Every structure is written in structure tokens, then in C-alpha cells.
Amino acid sequence: MTTVSWVEGSEGSGFGIENLPYGMFSRRGELPRVGVAIGHHVLDMAGLSAAGLIDDRRCFASGSLNAFMAAGPATWQATRSRLIELLGDDWHRPSVEPHLVPLAEAELLRPFEVADYADFYSSEHHASNVGRMFRPNSDPLLPNWKRLPVAYHGRAGTVYPTGTPIVRPAGQRRPPGGHEPSYGPSLRLDFEAEVGFVVGVPSPAGRGVPTSAFRDHVFGFVLVNDWSARDVQSFESQPLGPFLSKSFATSISPWVVPVAALEPARVLPPVQEPEPLPYLRCDEPWGLDLHLEVLINGQVASRPPFSSMYWTSPQQLAHATVNGAPLRTGDLFASGTVSGPEREQRGCLLELTWNGRDPLDLGDGTKRTFLEDGDTVTIRAKAPGAAGSVISLGEVTGTVLPTPI
């Protein structure tokens, strides 16, 4: 396979020919269309299609990736192979170069229409830390945690593209030691560094999707920030779990990295003990060697390792469908907070500050227990790619705005 592109600046950028993630973009005065990141450019897929350089799938000029995602693995692979040919062989440069748009001229949009959204709770380190904080006199993990991938349903309508301002939510919260709740802006707003995968090919109702069929249905991966109002969450979560504390906003990155691009990043996941039930067992290693980095106002706050996640993406997909719930194109499944064993690897302020007890020093003279108005949170990630390359998952960012009066 060609590993070097003629596109200047692509090699070493994280968006080389080994990656080729898909997204949506627009330019002033033009309708949104599908693009592929290559170096510091966006390759206009609608323009390539109109020029006859790639098969006309009648979906690259649409307003989202959904139609292309629904086309299935054969189409994804054929398109990827053709792009590698076009971007790797200098002979194609004169015909392809006019369809390269500098990133500075492109507005990156939400890449797909979200059908459903579910968020898992799959980091043993995160779940154990939360258990130690809130159940200090009992086992940190609840009895079912190592039996199944725990999750909750979120709201598809509040999954926003990177850069969307995040308005501080309001709700009922009860102060520590208090008896009665009050209503007002969340005083403990938090981020959660996560990785999500998006479904392309639907599945029929009444039939679960086995772990072995992950590649048949899943189009690719994105970065996720599952914004959380911890004080609202604490009061409302008994007994049914989070609702308003999570549903106000979830941010995703603009580029969907294909499953094929992350094949070199697959590693053995942590040992699962007890052994999962048969429907959750995987014949392949599906841990992913992704390295996340979280910044608050440009200062590094955490570096969580995704390879430490206890439950893998194929297991999450199998569990989400084992009851017969069908998949739809655009279904988004997030991993849950990514946290490692070390303090600097924790993927949210709840853990980094131990529920506000130990303020986090950001290194620029400022400290945080939870997010303040005006704070900007950025999550970015990279992974090892083919032939020693680096795969970038891009970044997802959002700035906190005050609650409207």
C-alpha cells in the first residue's frame, strides 16, 4: 500500500494517507458536502465525484455522512482504496489538486446525523475512583460492573459539533450535608474525555449483533466530550441514573476515523475476570492504543490512555443489541470516561480533583476544582498507524458560557 502522499504537508501531520478520515464541511456561499482530511487540506468528495474521479454514490453532496455510512463495508473499502490511489500516485495530482480546499477556508460541521446516543461506563479505573469517592465503605465496583458494559441513554438532539459553545446548565442540586435541594446553575460543571464509534449499517430488530460483526456495521471513531453537571447528577441519579445532568450537551470531533485506519492500533485489552458470557467474548484483540490529551485553556490537564479500557467497542455493540434492539445509521456509542491508573491519566475533573477536594493546578498559575465560565476544554488524540505513521483523531473543543438570567 502507498504510504506517502504527494499532498504537501500530509506526511507527519497525523492526517496522512494512512488515516483519511471523513467529515462534513462548507465554504462561504456553498452547500455542505463530504470531505476527507489530508494534511492541512480537505479533499472535496463531491467535487471528485462530479469530475468522475471516484464512483458517484450520490451521497457526497448531501448534508451528512449518513448515506455514505449506510452504503456498507464494500463501498467504504473501495472508496478508501481509490483515495489512496489518487492521493498516492503523483500521476493523479493535476486532476485531484483542484479539489483540495485549505482547512483555513473550510468550516467543519457535525459529520453525521445522530440517530440514537448511548454512553457507556467502561473504564475500571474511572468506575473504581467514583466508587471510592461515593461508596468509601463498600466495594468500589458494583456487582454487575464486570459482568456487562454498563451504559445510559443520552439525547441525540444535543450532540453538537466541535466549537459549539456550552451553556452552563441549571437544575436541582443539594449542597453537601444539606437536606433540601435548590434550583440554579450547576456549580460543578465537568468534562468527560471519551471515544465514540458510529454505526453505518443498520441491523434488524430482534437480532443481536455479535462481536465478530463489528466491522460489518461500524463506520468509524470520533472523540467525545460528555459534559456533566456533577451536582445535578448527584441529586437526580438515585435511583435511575443521570438525566438532566448529561442531556444538555455532548460534543464530538469533526472527523470520523475509519475502522480500517485504526487496525494497526489494536492491542490486547485488560484481562477480563470473571470471563464474560459467550455473547460478549471476542476472538480478536479489540483494545485500542489511543493516547488522549485534555487541555483546559490551553494547559494540559490530563493524558488518559484508551488502551486501559476494560470493555471494548465490539463488546459494547454486542451488549447494546443483545436484547434485539436494532441499530440505525448514525447511532453513536461513547466509551464512557477514559481514565488510567495514574492521577495525571484521569479523564474528568471529578477524578482529577477528587470531587473538588484537591484543586488541579493547571500550570499557568490558575487552579480548578470544576469548570468556570469562559473555560475552554479541548480533547485530542492520536494512535499508531501503518508503517510507523501517526493517526490523528483530531480534536473536540467547547467553551463554557454562563447560564442565561
GULOFI-759757 format. One record per residue (C-alpha): x, y, z. Coordinates in nm, 3 decimals, padded with zeros to 5 digits, m for minus. Example, Ala and Ser with C-alpha at 12.3 -4.5 7.8 and 13.67 -1.06 7.14 Angstrom:
<atoms>
{{01.230, m00.450, 00.780}},
{{01.367, m00.106, 00.714}},
</atoms>
This chain:
<atoms>
{{00.000, 00.000, 00.000}},
{{00.118, 00.351, m00.077}},
{{00.227, 00.519, 00.246}},
{{00.330, 00.862, 00.117}},
{{00.105, 01.121, m00.045}},
{{00.201, 01.391, m00.291}},
{{m00.011, 01.638, m00.088}},
{{00.237, 01.878, 00.070}},
{{00.235, 01.875, 00.448}},
{{00.046, 01.549, 00.480}},
{{00.335, 01.332, 00.593}},
{{00.378, 01.355, 00.969}},
{{00.062, 01.563, 01.012}},
{{m00.150, 01.287, 01.163}},
{{m00.377, 01.322, 00.861}},
{{m00.166, 01.132, 00.612}},
{{m00.267, 00.874, 00.359}},
{{m00.286, 00.610, 00.634}},
{{m00.573, 00.796, 00.800}},
{{m00.817, 00.960, 00.553}},
{{m01.098, 01.042, 00.797}},
{{m01.435, 01.164, 00.670}},
{{m01.625, 01.475, 00.774}},
{{m01.859, 01.747, 00.655}},
{{m01.750, 02.095, 00.553}},
{{m01.872, 02.403, 00.374}},
{{m01.724, 02.714, 00.220}},
{{m01.881, 03.055, 00.209}},
{{m02.169, 03.056, m00.033}},
{{m02.160, 02.679, m00.087}},
{{m02.370, 02.394, 00.044}},
{{m02.221, 02.139, 00.287}},
{{m02.052, 01.837, 00.134}},
{{m01.843, 01.538, 00.237}},
{{m01.470, 01.593, 00.277}},
{{m01.166, 01.387, 00.365}},
{{m00.881, 01.528, 00.575}},
{{m00.538, 01.508, 00.412}},
{{m00.258, 01.714, 00.563}},
{{m00.378, 02.071, 00.607}},
{{m00.648, 02.034, 00.342}},
{{m00.995, 01.895, 00.295}},
{{m01.046, 01.684, m00.015}},
{{m01.382, 01.773, m00.168}},
{{m01.551, 01.437, m00.231}},
{{m01.845, 01.593, m00.411}},
{{m01.603, 01.766, m00.647}},
{{m01.416, 01.441, m00.712}},
{{m01.743, 01.266, m00.783}},
{{m01.863, 01.537, m01.022}},
{{m01.530, 01.513, m01.207}},
{{m01.569, 01.138, m01.245}},
{{m01.261, 01.063, m01.038}},
{{m01.450, 00.845, m00.790}},
{{m01.772, 00.649, m00.822}},
{{m02.076, 00.873, m00.795}},
{{m02.253, 00.738, m00.488}},
{{m02.498, 01.030, m00.492}},
{{m02.418, 01.093, m00.131}},
{{m02.107, 01.311, m00.121}},
{{m02.306, 01.629, m00.195}},
{{m02.554, 01.557, 00.084}},
{{m02.570, 01.730, 00.419}},
{{m02.424, 01.447, 00.625}},
{{m02.217, 01.130, 00.609}},
{{m02.520, 00.909, 00.677}},
{{m02.587, 00.798, 00.319}},
{{m02.225, 00.702, 00.264}},
{{m02.207, 00.528, 00.602}},
{{m02.516, 00.324, 00.516}},
{{m02.356, 00.201, 00.191}},
{{m02.158, m00.062, 00.383}},
{{m01.809, m00.208, 00.409}},
{{m01.760, m00.295, 00.042}},
{{m01.824, 00.066, m00.059}},
{{m01.611, 00.202, 00.226}},
{{m01.317, m00.015, 00.127}},
{{m01.348, 00.055, m00.245}},
{{m01.362, 00.431, m00.181}},
{{m01.068, 00.417, 00.058}},
{{m00.859, 00.220, m00.193}},
{{m00.940, 00.469, m00.467}},
{{m00.848, 00.765, m00.244}},
{{m00.514, 00.605, m00.158}},
{{m00.452, 00.564, m00.530}},
{{m00.550, 00.921, m00.615}},
{{m00.352, 01.077, m00.331}},
{{m00.054, 00.845, m00.350}},
{{00.024, 00.840, m00.723}},
{{00.172, 01.166, m00.846}},
{{00.022, 01.095, m01.188}},
{{m00.322, 01.192, m01.049}},
{{m00.204, 01.519, m00.897}},
{{m00.316, 01.754, m01.181}},
{{m00.673, 01.623, m01.173}},
{{m00.710, 01.590, m00.794}},
{{m00.531, 01.903, m00.671}},
{{m00.811, 02.143, m00.776}},
{{m01.039, 01.964, m00.530}},
{{m00.816, 02.028, m00.229}},
{{m00.955, 02.300, m00.002}},
{{m00.723, 02.463, 00.255}},
{{m00.853, 02.399, 00.606}},
{{m00.843, 02.773, 00.670}},
{{m01.116, 02.817, 00.408}},
{{m01.338, 02.535, 00.535}},
{{m01.599, 02.539, 00.810}},
{{m01.608, 02.196, 00.971}},
{{m01.958, 02.077, 01.059}},
{{m02.113, 01.795, 01.257}},
{{m02.013, 01.493, 01.049}},
{{m02.330, 01.284, 01.072}},
{{m02.693, 01.297, 01.182}},
{{m02.715, 01.124, 01.518}},
{{m02.990, 00.862, 01.530}},
{{m02.952, 00.745, 01.890}},
{{m02.688, 00.811, 02.152}},
{{m02.575, 00.584, 02.434}},
{{m02.284, 00.636, 02.671}},
{{m02.102, 00.350, 02.841}},
{{m01.908, 00.336, 03.169}},
{{m01.622, 00.111, 03.061}},
{{m01.308, 00.228, 03.241}},
{{m01.237, 00.020, 03.551}},
{{m01.009, 00.296, 03.682}},
{{m01.280, 00.560, 03.643}},
{{m01.557, 00.343, 03.788}},
{{m01.336, 00.241, 04.082}},
{{m01.241, 00.602, 04.159}},
{{m01.607, 00.708, 04.152}},
{{m01.695, 00.415, 04.380}},
{{m01.423, 00.508, 04.629}},
{{m01.546, 00.867, 04.638}},
{{m01.915, 00.797, 04.687}},
{{m01.915, 00.450, 04.849}},
{{m01.599, 00.462, 05.064}},
{{m01.709, 00.180, 05.294}},
{{m01.800, m00.074, 05.027}},
{{m01.657, m00.238, 04.714}},
{{m01.573, 00.037, 04.461}},
{{m01.734, m00.162, 04.177}},
{{m02.098, m00.264, 04.190}},
{{m02.162, m00.640, 04.149}},
{{m02.272, m00.621, 03.784}},
{{m01.988, m00.399, 03.658}},
{{m01.758, m00.683, 03.546}},
{{m02.049, m00.881, 03.406}},
{{m02.171, m00.636, 03.143}},
{{m02.088, m00.297, 02.987}},
{{m02.295, m00.052, 03.192}},
{{m02.448, 00.238, 02.996}},
{{m02.716, 00.506, 02.990}},
{{m02.915, 00.660, 02.704}},
{{m02.844, 01.021, 02.614}},
{{m03.016, 01.267, 02.379}},
{{m02.929, 01.264, 02.010}},
{{m03.058, 01.619, 01.970}},
{{m02.790, 01.768, 02.196}},
{{m02.488, 01.609, 02.028}},
{{m02.305, 01.917, 01.897}},
{{m02.010, 01.970, 01.662}},
{{m01.676, 02.085, 01.796}},
{{m01.659, 02.454, 01.872}},
{{m02.022, 02.485, 01.981}},
{{m02.042, 02.697, 02.298}},
{{m02.164, 02.505, 02.603}},
{{m02.416, 02.696, 02.814}},
{{m02.385, 02.613, 03.182}},
{{m02.693, 02.406, 03.267}},
{{m02.927, 02.470, 03.557}},
{{m03.110, 02.217, 03.768}},
{{m03.181, 02.092, 04.116}},
{{m02.877, 02.041, 04.333}},
{{m02.836, 01.971, 04.702}},
{{m02.531, 02.102, 04.889}},
{{m02.314, 01.853, 05.080}},
{{m02.478, 01.784, 05.415}},
{{m02.798, 01.961, 05.313}},
{{m03.146, 01.811, 05.319}},
{{m03.342, 02.020, 05.069}},
{{m03.248, 02.086, 04.705}},
{{m03.234, 02.427, 04.544}},
{{m03.257, 02.527, 04.178}},
{{m02.987, 02.716, 03.994}},
{{m02.683, 02.697, 03.767}},
{{m02.463, 02.393, 03.811}},
{{m02.171, 02.473, 04.039}},
{{m01.981, 02.156, 03.948}},
{{m01.964, 02.151, 03.570}},
{{m01.725, 01.889, 03.434}},
{{m01.590, 01.739, 03.113}},
{{m01.551, 01.370, 03.032}},
{{m01.284, 01.261, 02.783}},
{{m01.429, 00.979, 02.574}},
{{m01.402, 00.796, 02.241}},
{{m01.713, 00.703, 02.044}},
{{m01.796, 00.486, 01.746}},
{{m02.070, 00.547, 01.491}},
{{m02.285, 00.288, 01.316}},
{{m02.314, 00.283, 00.940}},
{{m02.507, m00.034, 00.852}},
{{m02.835, m00.096, 01.038}},
{{m02.935, m00.428, 01.191}},
{{m03.282, m00.590, 01.201}},
{{m03.496, m00.577, 01.511}},
{{m03.498, m00.887, 01.724}},
{{m03.147, m00.997, 01.629}},
{{m02.832, m00.915, 01.823}},
{{m02.505, m00.816, 01.657}},
{{m02.217, m01.047, 01.760}},
{{m01.875, m00.909, 01.846}},
{{m01.741, m01.071, 01.527}},
{{m01.968, m00.847, 01.316}},
{{m01.831, m00.518, 01.446}},
{{m01.663, m00.425, 01.116}},
{{m01.983, m00.509, 00.923}},
{{m02.176, m00.232, 01.098}},
{{m01.938, 00.029, 01.242}},
{{m01.809, 00.304, 01.016}},
{{m01.553, 00.471, 01.240}},
{{m01.450, 00.651, 01.558}},
{{m01.481, 01.007, 01.692}},
{{m01.374, 01.194, 02.004}},
{{m01.647, 01.276, 02.254}},
{{m01.680, 01.521, 02.542}},
{{m01.972, 01.412, 02.760}},
{{m02.025, 01.735, 02.955}},
{{m02.158, 01.664, 03.305}},
{{m02.320, 01.869, 03.581}},
{{m02.193, 01.677, 03.882}},
{{m02.411, 01.843, 04.147}},
{{m02.727, 01.789, 03.940}},
{{m02.612, 01.434, 03.866}},
{{m02.556, 01.353, 04.233}},
{{m02.909, 01.453, 04.332}},
{{m03.104, 01.314, 04.037}},
{{m02.920, 00.983, 03.984}},
{{m03.093, 00.795, 04.265}},
{{m03.232, 00.554, 04.168}},
{{m03.242, 00.564, 03.787}},
{{m02.917, 00.733, 03.687}},
{{m02.824, 01.055, 03.504}},
{{m03.080, 01.258, 03.309}},
{{m03.064, 01.639, 03.303}},
{{m02.705, 01.632, 03.429}},
{{m02.594, 01.482, 03.096}},
{{m02.859, 01.564, 02.837}},
{{m02.778, 01.934, 02.796}},
{{m02.470, 01.884, 02.572}},
{{m02.234, 01.630, 02.421}},
{{m01.958, 01.745, 02.184}},
{{m01.799, 01.538, 01.905}},
{{m01.494, 01.589, 01.685}},
{{m01.537, 01.676, 01.315}},
{{m01.353, 01.377, 01.165}},
{{m01.473, 01.017, 01.168}},
{{m01.163, 00.797, 01.154}},
{{m01.242, 00.473, 00.964}},
{{m01.212, 00.144, 01.147}},
{{m00.958, 00.037, 00.882}},
{{m00.724, 00.324, 00.973}},
{{m00.710, 00.207, 01.336}},
{{m00.634, m00.158, 01.265}},
{{m00.262, m00.105, 01.347}},
{{m00.364, 00.042, 01.684}},
{{m00.543, m00.273, 01.805}},
{{m00.388, m00.420, 02.121}},
{{m00.482, m00.671, 02.387}},
{{m00.735, m00.522, 02.631}},
{{m00.708, m00.577, 03.007}},
{{m00.774, m00.931, 03.126}},
{{m01.145, m00.975, 03.198}},
{{m01.216, m01.172, 03.514}},
{{m01.464, m01.333, 03.551}},
{{m01.484, m01.442, 03.189}},
{{m01.774, m01.266, 03.015}},
{{m02.079, m01.457, 02.896}},
{{m02.044, m01.607, 02.545}},
{{m02.216, m01.318, 02.362}},
{{m01.954, m01.077, 02.499}},
{{m01.645, m01.280, 02.409}},
{{m01.415, m01.159, 02.130}},
{{m01.197, m01.375, 01.908}},
{{m00.969, m01.077, 01.831}},
{{m00.794, m00.820, 02.050}},
{{m01.000, m00.502, 02.037}},
{{m00.821, m00.278, 02.279}},
{{m00.711, 00.040, 02.101}},
{{m00.379, 00.213, 02.167}},
{{m00.520, 00.566, 02.160}},
{{m00.345, 00.843, 02.351}},
{{m00.580, 01.119, 02.465}},
{{m00.486, 01.464, 02.589}},
{{m00.715, 01.707, 02.768}},
{{m00.642, 02.081, 02.780}},
{{m00.817, 02.348, 02.984}},
{{m00.749, 02.696, 02.847}},
{{m00.453, 02.556, 02.656}},
{{m00.294, 02.393, 02.963}},
{{m00.259, 02.013, 02.971}},
{{m00.483, 01.875, 03.245}},
{{m00.470, 01.502, 03.171}},
{{m00.339, 01.234, 02.935}},
{{m00.577, 00.935, 02.954}},
{{m00.480, 00.605, 02.781}},
{{m00.766, 00.438, 02.594}},
{{m00.582, 00.103, 02.592}},
{{m00.672, 00.061, 02.960}},
{{m01.049, 00.043, 02.891}},
{{m01.197, m00.275, 03.041}},
{{m01.488, m00.322, 02.797}},
{{m01.409, m00.295, 02.424}},
{{m01.612, m00.142, 02.143}},
{{m01.731, m00.476, 01.993}},
{{m01.846, m00.585, 02.338}},
{{m02.035, m00.259, 02.381}},
{{m02.207, m00.307, 02.044}},
{{m02.296, m00.668, 02.121}},
{{m02.442, m00.576, 02.458}},
{{m02.641, m00.282, 02.317}},
{{m02.817, m00.515, 02.070}},
{{m02.838, m00.847, 02.258}},
{{m03.197, m00.770, 02.362}},
{{m03.298, m00.731, 01.997}},
{{m03.273, m00.352, 01.976}},
{{m03.192, m00.266, 01.612}},
{{m02.903, m00.048, 01.500}},
{{m02.970, 00.259, 01.288}},
{{m02.735, 00.454, 01.066}},
{{m02.593, 00.732, 01.280}},
{{m02.619, 00.554, 01.615}},
{{m02.343, 00.690, 01.839}},
{{m02.195, 00.486, 02.121}},
{{m01.947, 00.656, 02.356}},
{{m01.695, 00.472, 02.571}},
{{m01.750, 00.648, 02.899}},
{{m01.478, 00.847, 03.073}},
{{m01.130, 00.728, 02.975}},
{{m00.905, 00.708, 03.281}},
{{m00.577, 00.535, 03.356}},
{{m00.423, 00.418, 03.683}},
{{m00.223, 00.737, 03.749}},
{{m00.361, 01.068, 03.873}},
{{m00.248, 01.253, 03.560}},
{{m00.436, 00.998, 03.348}},
{{m00.781, 01.067, 03.492}},
{{m01.034, 01.176, 03.232}},
{{m01.253, 01.423, 03.423}},
{{m01.229, 01.688, 03.695}},
{{m01.437, 01.477, 03.932}},
{{m01.143, 01.236, 03.950}},
{{m00.860, 01.485, 03.897}},
{{m00.975, 01.693, 04.198}},
{{m01.131, 01.405, 04.393}},
{{m01.476, 01.569, 04.383}},
{{m01.332, 01.914, 04.444}},
{{m01.122, 01.824, 04.749}},
{{m00.784, 01.867, 04.575}},
{{m00.778, 02.160, 04.326}},
{{m00.599, 02.094, 03.997}},
{{m00.302, 02.319, 03.922}},
{{m00.312, 02.399, 03.552}},
{{00.049, 02.513, 03.534}},
{{m00.023, 02.876, 03.444}},
{{m00.094, 02.994, 03.796}},
{{m00.463, 02.901, 03.785}},
{{m00.639, 02.617, 03.964}},
{{m00.968, 02.442, 03.907}},
{{m01.198, 02.219, 04.107}},
{{m01.467, 02.231, 03.838}},
{{m01.512, 02.436, 03.520}},
{{m01.566, 02.810, 03.535}},
{{m01.747, 03.032, 03.284}},
{{m01.516, 03.117, 02.997}},
{{m01.310, 02.797, 03.028}},
{{m01.228, 02.620, 02.702}},
{{m01.184, 02.243, 02.709}},
{{m01.007, 02.064, 02.424}},
{{m00.972, 01.688, 02.387}},
{{m00.740, 01.548, 02.123}},
{{m00.600, 01.204, 02.049}},
{{m00.357, 01.011, 01.834}},
{{m00.280, 00.647, 01.763}},
{{m00.009, 00.442, 01.591}},
{{m00.080, 00.389, 01.220}},
{{00.056, 00.174, 00.941}},
{{00.427, 00.182, 00.856}},
{{00.519, 00.376, 01.168}},
{{00.283, 00.664, 01.095}},
{{00.066, 00.853, 01.343}},
{{m00.313, 00.865, 01.315}},
{{m00.476, 01.180, 01.449}},
{{m00.837, 01.172, 01.566}},
{{m00.840, 01.549, 01.556}},
{{m00.984, 01.739, 01.848}},
{{m01.312, 01.838, 02.006}},
{{m01.343, 02.169, 02.185}},
{{m01.602, 02.375, 02.365}},
{{m01.615, 02.696, 02.571}},
{{m01.838, 02.732, 02.877}},
{{m02.089, 03.019, 02.870}},
{{m02.283, 03.142, 03.173}},
{{m02.639, 03.031, 03.244}},
{{m02.886, 03.281, 03.091}},
{{m03.054, 03.501, 03.350}},
</atoms>
